[in-house]
């Protein structure tokens, strides 16, 4: 039977045999009482790697971002983020629904940054008519793009100047570190809180860690309990996260190489539009005549290739997609369009 190639997201990864073995051996305790040794080790490891004093294990990236925002902001406060940011668009409006925190979205720049001049203009005056601007939230990577280190330094200084908290949705921040060839802490240390997802390119079955200073992490721990994220013998899951951080970070470079290989191959097809130069990490975007898209998706599905359902079509490489798998996808696309001509 032909193996399935799923390009919809890096969330579809399966835990490796070595990761499953570590999970089976995990020491466990009650994490709500802070007595699970595997969770404690994961949190210590994440804090060390991120250059932050403390960390908190959570079941999902959405919850990790949520309790991070709740730790920074109170009811009637505001956070500034990107119009297409995950914290604003793809997390069910949790900050507003559960925290009464108002989002102030701004358009991203082409490189995935927020123009700090526009951010400054969006900060509300100290006036009871307005929500109180308390936090700037960035995303790295955003749509596969890596924020420059120089920009992060300027953003840190900006937040200090304007007395704003500084949060990073770093779901794929390890991809960013590998792309730049720097330690993770070079990217994450400037932030007050950083959410790092373990279940995307790093390949753990579930989980994220929120890293930050002790005061904010203590607040986040309380909010984790409030929103139902307190887990008991969670060390079985934490062991997967430890394995991911110790063994699956450097290999992300393979995913980046595969994404570029895939982009180059698909760019040779006249019916497709692919910006190869925009591919920085493990994502590429493919556009085409909308009428061509549904039959293409159906034809690829019949060959065991799963594709995104929207245009431009996002394609994401990950640890379950090999170079041979990329070659198979390119060949299938080329054959499909050749048969239609």
FENPE-V903871 format. One record per pair of residues at least 12 apart in sequence whose ideal C-beta (glycine too) atoms are under 6 Angstrom apart, sorted by sequence separation. I is the first residue (numbers start at 1). GAP is how many residues later the second one is. If there is no record, write none. Layout:
BEGIN
I/GAP, I/GAP
END
This chain:
BEGIN
26/12, 43/12, 106/12, 264/12, 274/12, 195/13, 196/13, 263/13, 43/14, 173/14, 272/14, 273/14, 42/15, 88/15, 195/15, 263/16, 272/16, 88/17, 194/17, 271/17, 39/18, 104/18, 293/18, 193/19, 260/19, 192/20, 259/20, 266/20, 263/21, 65/22, 81/22, 83/22, 136/23, 168/23, 173/23, 193/23, 259/23, 77/24, 78/24, 80/24, 81/24, 83/24, 84/24, 170/24, 287/24, 305/24, 75/25, 166/25, 170/25, 256/25, 259/25, 287/25, 69/26, 78/26, 82/26, 166/26, 167/26, 168/26, 169/26, 170/26, 171/26, 175/26, 256/26, 165/27, 255/27, 285/27, 286/27, 66/28, 73/28, 136/28, 172/28, 62/29, 70/29, 102/29, 135/29, 171/29, 285/29, 303/29, 112/30, 135/30, 136/30, 137/30, 138/30, 139/30, 140/30, 146/30, 207/30, 134/31, 141/31, 206/31, 284/31, 69/32, 135/32, 112/33, 140/33, 146/33, 283/33, 111/34, 113/34, 141/34, 156/34, 207/34, 282/34, 112/35, 141/35, 205/35, 282/35, 140/36, 204/36, 204/37, 299/37, 113/38, 152/38, 80/39, 123/39, 204/40, 203/41, 80/42, 116/42, 202/42, 198/43, 203/45, 198/46, 202/46, 87/50, 201/51, 78/53, 85/54, 76/55, 77/55, 78/55, 79/56, 80/56, 81/56, 77/57, 79/58, 259/58, 258/59, 73/61, 73/62, 255/62, 72/63, 255/63, 262/64, 261/65, 265/65, 271/66, 258/68, 269/68, 178/74, 174/75, 178/75, 175/77, 87/82, 86/83, 72/93, 68/99, 179/101, 179/102, 65/104, 175/106, 175/107, 61/110, 203/116, 201/117, 68/125, 68/127, 65/130, 64/131, 50/134, 51/134, 146/134, 49/135, 50/135, 145/135, 61/136, 144/136, 51/137, 144/137, 50/138, 51/138, 144/139, 141/140, 68/142, 50/144, 64/144, 71/145, 64/146, 59/147, 61/147, 71/148, 71/149, 58/150, 57/152, 67/153, 70/153, 55/154, 56/154, 55/156, 67/156, 67/157, 52/159, 52/160, 53/160, 54/160, 50/161, 53/161, 56/161, 46/163, 54/163, 47/164, 56/164, 46/165, 56/165, 58/166, 63/166, 59/170, 58/171, 57/181, 11/189, 10/190, 13/190, 15/190, 10/191, 39/195, 39/196, 42/196, 38/197, 32/198, 36/198, 36/199, 39/199, 42/199, 31/200, 38/200, 42/200, 45/200, 38/201, 30/202, 31/203, 28/205, 28/207, 27/208, 26/209, 26/210, 23/213, 26/213, 23/216, 22/217, 23/217, 19/221, 22/221, 19/224, 15/225, 8/298, 4/300, 5/300, 6/300, 7/300, 8/300, 2/302, 13/305, 10/306, 13/306, 14/306, 9/307, 13/307, 7/308, 10/308, 5/320
END
